Amino acid sequence: LTDFMYVFEDILGIEDRSVQQILGQVDVGTLAAALSGAADNVTDKVFKNLSRRAADMLKEELQFAGRVAASKVAMSRA
């Protein structure tokens, strides 16, 4: 069980416009860490709701980030 009201995968149930607003407030490094090991449908939802420029920045960050510690992933998803 989790102590959080929401979990990262809840993004799948949020309408696209709201996801876009949320993503606009998230640091690309934090988002890259949160996406590390995320399910494909979650990753797809995120990329679908980013501008081309933001998606390119995120892809670049994911390439350079490599493996992310599980603790950092959990903190980024909180």
BAVEXVO-172752 format. One line per field, with one value per residue: residue number from 1; x, y, z of N, C-alpha, C in turn; residue in one letter. Coordinates in steps of 0.05 Angstrom, whole numbers, plus 5000, padded with zeros to 4 digits. Atoms other than C-alpha are relative to their C-alpha. Example, Ala and Ser with C-alpha at 12.3 -4.5 7.8 and 13.67 -1.06 7.14 Angstrom:
# residues 2
pos: (1;2)
n.X: (5018;4984)
n.Y: (4976;4976)
n.Z: (5000;4999)
ca.X: (5246;5273)
ca.Y: (4910;4979)
ca.Z: (5156;5143)
c.X: (5018;4985)
c.Y: (5024;5022)
c.Z: (5000;5014)
code: (A;S)
//
This chain:
# residues 78
pos: (1;2;3;4;5;6;7;8;9;10;11;12;13;14;15;16;17;18;19;20;21;22;23;24;25;26;27;28;29;30;31;32;33;34;35;36;37;38;39;40;41;42;43;44;45;46;47;48;49;50;51;52;53;54;55;56;57;58;59;60;61;62;63;64;65;66;67;68;69;70;71;72;73;74;75;76;77;78)
n.X: (5017;4985;5010;5008;5027;4999;4975;4991;5016;5026;4999;5016;5028;5003;5005;4976;4995;4990;4974;4982;4996;4983;4974;4987;4989;4982;4972;4995;4984;5019;5018;4984;4996;5026;5006;4981;5014;5029;5013;5001;5024;4995;4980;5014;5018;4983;4989;5023;5009;4978;4993;4977;4975;4998;4996;4972;4984;5004;4986;4971;4995;5002;4977;4977;5005;4993;5016;5006;5004;5028;5009;5004;5025;5022;5002;5008;5028;5017)
n.Y: (4976;4975;4978;4978;5001;5007;5013;4989;5012;4986;4981;5012;4993;4971;4990;4991;4972;4999;5012;4979;4980;5012;5004;4974;4991;5020;4999;5021;5021;5014;5015;5022;5020;5012;5018;5022;5025;4997;5015;4987;4983;4976;4985;4990;4979;4977;4989;4990;4974;4981;4987;5013;4990;5012;5029;5003;4995;5023;5023;4996;5004;5029;5013;4994;5007;5028;5013;4982;5015;5004;4979;4975;5004;4998;4972;4985;5007;4991)
n.Z: (5000;5002;4982;5017;5009;5028;5009;5026;5021;5002;5023;5022;4997;5001;5028;5012;4994;4973;5001;5012;4980;4979;5011;5003;4974;4990;5010;5019;4986;4983;5018;5011;4979;4995;5022;5001;4993;5000;5020;5027;5004;4985;5016;5024;4991;4995;5025;5016;4989;5001;5026;5014;4988;4973;5004;5008;4977;4983;5012;4996;4971;4995;5011;4984;4972;4995;4979;4978;4975;4993;4981;5015;5016;4982;4991;5023;5006;4977)
ca.X: (5000;5021;5015;4998;4929;4949;5000;5039;4997;4935;4958;4922;4855;4867;4841;4895;4887;4898;4958;4988;4979;5012;5070;5083;5100;5146;5222;5246;5297;5243;5197;5253;5266;5191;5186;5244;5213;5143;5093;5090;5019;5041;5101;5057;5007;5063;5095;5027;5015;5082;5101;5151;5205;5190;5186;5254;5283;5253;5280;5349;5345;5323;5382;5432;5400;5414;5392;5358;5359;5293;5290;5297;5242;5196;5211;5200;5133;5108)
ca.Y: (5000;5071;5133;5176;5195;5185;5142;5159;5112;5153;5199;5150;5172;5246;5284;5307;5382;5372;5328;5383;5433;5387;5370;5444;5451;5390;5394;5352;5315;5297;5274;5232;5198;5186;5153;5107;5037;5064;5024;5039;5066;5116;5138;5144;5187;5234;5241;5251;5311;5346;5395;5370;5412;5387;5315;5322;5350;5293;5240;5271;5271;5198;5179;5213;5192;5118;5075;5113;5090;5062;5113;5171;5141;5135;5206;5233;5198;5226)
ca.Z: (5000;4989;5033;4973;4950;4878;4842;4779;4736;4752;4696;4649;4676;4670;4609;4561;4574;4648;4635;4591;4647;4698;4652;4640;4714;4720;4712;4654;4698;4748;4692;4661;4728;4739;4670;4683;4682;4673;4633;4558;4562;4615;4574;4512;4550;4572;4504;4471;4515;4505;4451;4400;4432;4503;4478;4445;4509;4549;4501;4506;4582;4582;4538;4583;4649;4640;4698;4754;4826;4850;4906;4857;4813;4873;4896;4825;4819;4886)
c.X: (5017;4987;4989;4971;4998;5026;5005;4982;4972;4999;4983;4971;4994;4997;5026;5007;5012;5029;5020;5006;5019;5029;5015;5013;5022;5027;5005;5017;4983;4982;5015;5004;4974;4993;5018;4985;4970;4988;4998;4976;5002;5019;4987;4982;5016;5009;4978;4992;5023;5003;5023;5026;5004;5004;5029;5019;4998;5015;5030;5007;4999;5025;5024;4997;5009;4982;4996;4994;4970;4990;4995;4975;4976;4995;4989;4970;4981;4988)
c.Y: (5025;5021;5023;4997;4991;4985;5009;4990;5012;5020;4989;5008;5030;5010;5014;5029;5004;4989;5020;5022;4991;4998;5027;5010;4981;5004;4975;4977;4983;4982;4976;4978;4985;4980;4976;4974;5002;4983;5016;5018;5026;5018;5012;5023;5026;5013;5012;5028;5020;5012;4984;5007;4987;4970;4994;5003;4976;4975;5003;4995;4970;4985;5004;4990;4972;4988;5020;4984;4999;5021;5026;4998;5004;5029;5017;4995;5011;5028)
c.Z: (5000;5018;4983;4991;4971;4994;4971;4977;4998;4978;4977;5001;4999;4971;4991;5007;5028;5002;4989;5021;5022;4989;4996;5026;5011;4986;4983;5013;5019;4984;4989;5021;5006;4978;4999;5010;5000;4977;4974;4997;5016;4985;4975;5007;5004;4974;4982;5008;5003;4973;4988;5014;5028;4998;4992;5024;5020;4990;5004;5029;5007;4989;5018;5029;5006;5021;5023;5024;5007;5019;4986;4983;5018;5009;4977;4994;5022;4994)
code: (L;T;D;F;M;Y;V;F;E;D;I;L;G;I;E;D;R;S;V;Q;Q;I;L;G;Q;V;D;V;G;T;L;A;A;A;L;S;G;A;A;D;N;V;T;D;K;V;F;K;N;L;S;R;R;A;A;D;M;L;K;E;E;L;Q;F;A;G;R;V;A;A;S;K;V;A;M;S;R;A)
//
